[in-house]
Amino acid sequence: MNFSEIYLPLILLMLATGLIGGVLAGLMGIGGGIVIVPVLDFALGFIGVDADVRMHVAVATSLATIIPTSLSSSRAHYRRGAVDFSLVRQWGPAIFAGAALGSWIAARVDSSALAAIFAGVALLVAIKMILPLEKIQLADRVPGGASGVICPGIIGVISTMMGIGGGALNVTALTIFNVPIHRAVGTSAFFGLLIAVPGTIGFMITGIGHPLLPPGSVGFVNVIGFAILSPATFVAAPFGARIAHALSQRQLSMIFGGFLLIVAVRMLYRIFMP
């Protein structure tokens, strides 16, 4: 096959993924990674990247694209007064530290383990968001003390290992702690930046010199994929934020949960039917 037969479909697929991921980033307070990771995993397999590093490259590259996406999405939510900076000060440091630790752990496990974590967490969050459980809460407010460090720290670790901005986990956790979903979505968009920056740097460092990496990679981050995905997600994110504020809390929860359910099933298929 010539260049256009191999790479043109890949480029178009990444561009479409970036646009969809950007809209979803603004709509649900996610960094777009929960869309980008499974599609990148498929696309990298399409061009022959070894299965042993495919998921690592997808996760790391997704995190890199979340940096500009989170900037765009959080700015759009900030303009609507939906970013709670008291929550940012409370959870931000633990999320940042957890993200750095997560990239170190992810570099030392195989692709199937990363895929299993991705699918399992996405499925649990989907069930919570689809079912009418808005009134079920663990507390009347976001906890402080040790719980206020452990919870966001775990979110940072898991999010980095999934290649996501943490919106899927942060929105769920914050709503359980009685934070209104629109404020949870807006604040989690900002948290995406605190996850993506240390996570991306960690994957770049831990992947240096790996013999199976595709061309154009800096550590596990593929610069070619980043260059295509980032502009698309950055441009599309504000449109998603506009849609989010036109929806009711229940509508937003159903959309969020339904999408995560589809992603979880797709990733489970990737594990059991490689």
C-alpha positions in Angstrom: 0.0 0.0 0.0 1.2 3.6 -0.7 1.3 6.5 1.8 -2.3 7.7 1.1 -3.7 4.2 1.6 -2.0 3.7 4.9 -1.8 7.1 6.6 -4.6 9.1 5.1 -7.4 7.0 6.8 -5.4 7.2 10.0 -5.0 10.9 9.9 -8.7 11.4 9.1 -9.6 9.0 11.9 -7.5 10.9 14.4 -8.9 14.2 13.3 -12.5 13.0 13.7 -11.6 11.5 17.1 -10.1 14.8 18.2 -13.3 16.7 17.3 -15.6 14.2 19.0 -13.3 14.0 22.0 -13.2 17.8 22.3 -17.0 18.1 22.3 -17.2 15.4 24.9 -14.5 17.1 27.0 -16.6 20.3 27.2 -19.9 18.4 27.6 -18.9 16.1 30.4 -15.8 17.7 32.0 -13.5 15.0 30.6 -10.3 15.5 28.8 -11.5 13.5 25.8 -9.1 10.6 26.6 -11.9 8.1 27.2 -12.7 8.5 23.5 -9.1 8.9 22.3 -7.5 5.9 24.1 -9.6 3.1 22.5 -9.6 4.7 19.1 -5.8 5.3 19.2 -5.3 1.7 20.3 -7.2 0.6 17.2 -5.4 3.0 14.9 -2.0 2.1 16.2 -2.8 -1.6 15.6 -3.9 -0.7 12.1 -0.4 0.6 11.2 1.3 -2.3 12.8 2.5 -1.0 16.2 3.4 -3.9 18.5 0.6 -4.9 21.0 3.1 -4.8 23.9 3.3 -1.0 23.7 0.2 0.0 21.8 -1.9 0.7 24.9 1.0 2.5 26.5 1.4 4.8 23.5 -2.4 5.4 23.3 -2.6 6.3 27.0 0.4 8.5 27.0 -0.5 10.3 23.7 -4.1 10.8 25.0 -2.7 12.5 28.2 -0.7 14.8 26.1 -3.7 15.9 24.1 -5.6 16.5 27.3 -3.4 19.4 28.3 -4.7 21.9 25.6 -8.2 20.3 25.8 -8.4 20.9 29.6 -7.2 24.5 29.1 -10.0 25.1 26.6 -12.7 23.3 28.4 -12.0 24.7 31.9 -11.8 28.2 30.5 -15.3 27.8 28.9 -16.7 26.5 32.2 -14.9 29.2 34.2 -16.7 31.8 32.1 -20.0 30.3 33.2 -18.9 30.3 36.9 -18.7 26.5 37.1 -15.1 26.0 38.4 -14.9 25.7 42.2 -11.5 26.9 43.1 -11.9 25.9 46.8 -12.2 22.3 45.5 -9.2 22.9 43.3 -7.1 23.9 46.3 -8.5 21.0 48.4 -8.0 18.2 45.9 -5.5 19.6 43.4 -2.2 18.7 45.1 -3.2 15.1 45.7 -4.5 14.7 42.2 -1.2 16.0 40.8 0.9 13.7 43.0 -1.3 10.7 42.1 -1.0 11.4 38.4 2.8 11.4 38.6 2.7 8.1 40.5 0.3 6.6 38.0 2.5 7.2 35.0 5.4 5.4 36.9 3.2 2.4 37.6 1.7 2.2 34.1 5.1 2.0 32.5 5.7 -1.2 34.5 2.5 -3.2 33.6 1.5 -4.8 30.3 -1.1 -3.5 27.9 -3.7 -6.0 28.9 -3.6 -4.7 32.5 -4.0 -1.1 31.3 -7.0 -2.1 29.1 -8.6 -4.0 32.0 -8.3 -1.0 34.3 -9.7 1.2 31.6 -12.7 -1.1 31.0 -13.5 -1.9 34.6 -13.5 1.7 35.8 -15.5 3.0 32.8 -18.1 0.3 33.4 -18.6 1.1 37.1 -18.9 4.8 36.4 -21.4 4.2 33.6 -23.6 2.1 35.9 -23.6 4.8 38.5 -24.4 7.6 36.1 -27.2 5.7 34.1 -29.1 4.5 37.1 -31.3 7.1 39.0 -28.9 7.4 41.9 -28.5 11.1 42.1 -30.0 11.1 45.7 -27.5 8.5 46.9 -24.7 10.4 48.6 -21.8 9.4 50.9 -21.7 12.8 52.5 -23.2 16.2 52.5 -19.9 17.8 51.5 -16.5 16.9 50.1 -14.5 15.4 52.9 -11.3 16.9 54.3 -8.5 15.3 56.3 -7.1 11.9 55.2 -10.1 11.1 53.0 -9.6 14.4 51.3 -6.2 13.3 50.2 -6.7 9.6 49.5 -9.7 10.0 47.2 -8.2 12.5 44.8 -4.8 10.8 45.0 -6.4 7.5 43.8 -8.3 9.4 41.1 -5.0 10.8 39.9 -3.3 7.4 39.8 -6.2 5.6 38.0 -6.8 8.5 35.5 -3.2 8.5 34.4 -3.2 4.7 33.9 -6.3 5.1 31.8 -5.0 8.0 29.8 -8.0 10.2 30.8 -8.4 13.7 32.3 -10.1 12.2 35.4 -13.6 13.7 34.5 -15.2 10.2 34.6 -14.0 9.7 38.1 -14.0 13.3 39.5 -17.6 14.0 38.3 -18.8 10.7 39.9 -16.9 11.3 43.2 -17.9 15.0 43.5 -21.6 14.2 42.8 -21.5 11.5 45.5 -20.2 14.2 47.9 -23.2 16.4 47.1 -21.5 18.7 44.5 -24.1 19.8 41.8 -23.2 18.1 38.5 -22.6 21.3 36.5 -20.1 22.5 39.1 -18.6 19.0 39.3 -18.2 18.9 35.5 -16.6 22.4 35.4 -14.2 21.7 38.2 -13.2 18.3 36.9 -12.3 20.0 33.6 -9.6 22.0 35.5 -8.5 18.8 37.3 -7.8 17.3 33.9 -4.8 19.7 33.6 -3.4 18.7 36.9 -3.5 15.1 35.8 -2.3 15.5 32.2 0.8 17.5 32.8 2.6 15.2 35.3 1.2 12.1 33.6 2.6 13.2 30.2 6.0 14.1 31.5 6.1 10.8 33.4 5.3 8.7 30.3 7.8 10.6 28.2 10.6 9.8 30.7 9.7 6.2 31.4 9.3 5.3 27.7 12.7 6.7 26.6 14.7 4.2 24.5 11.9 1.5 24.3 12.7 -0.5 21.1 9.1 -1.1 20.0 7.9 2.5 19.9 6.5 3.8 16.6 8.2 6.6 14.7 7.7 10.1 16.0 7.6 9.2 19.6 9.1 10.9 22.6 9.0 8.2 25.2 5.6 6.7 25.1 4.1 10.0 23.7 3.6 9.9 19.9 4.2 13.5 18.7 2.4 12.8 15.3 -0.8 11.7 17.0 -0.5 14.7 19.4 -0.1 17.1 16.6 -3.3 15.9 14.8 -5.5 15.4 17.9 -4.7 18.5 20.0 -5.9 21.3 17.6 -9.1 19.4 17.0 -9.9 18.8 20.7 -9.0 22.3 21.6 -11.3 23.9 19.0 -14.2 21.6 19.8 -14.3 21.7 23.6 -16.1 25.0 24.0 -19.0 23.7 21.9 -19.4 20.8 24.3 -19.4 23.2 27.3 -22.2 25.2 25.6 -24.3 22.1 25.2 -23.7 20.9 28.8 -25.2 24.1 30.2 -28.3 23.7 28.1 -29.1 20.2 29.5 -30.7 19.2 32.7 -28.8 17.3 35.4 -30.5 14.0 34.5 -29.9 14.4 30.8 -26.3 15.1 31.4 -25.9 12.1 33.6 -27.6 9.8 31.1 -25.4 11.0 28.2 -22.3 10.6 30.4 -23.2 7.1 31.5 -24.4 5.8 28.2 -21.2 6.9 26.5 -19.0 5.3 29.2 -21.0 2.0 28.8 -20.2 1.9 25.1 -16.5 2.6 25.7 -16.3 -0.1 28.5 -17.8 -2.8 26.2 -15.5 -1.9 23.4 -12.4 -2.1 25.7 -13.5 -5.5 27.1 -13.8 -6.7 23.5 -10.2 -5.5 23.0 -9.0 -7.6 25.9 -10.8 -10.9 25.2 -10.8 -10.7 21.4 -7.4 -9.2 20.6 
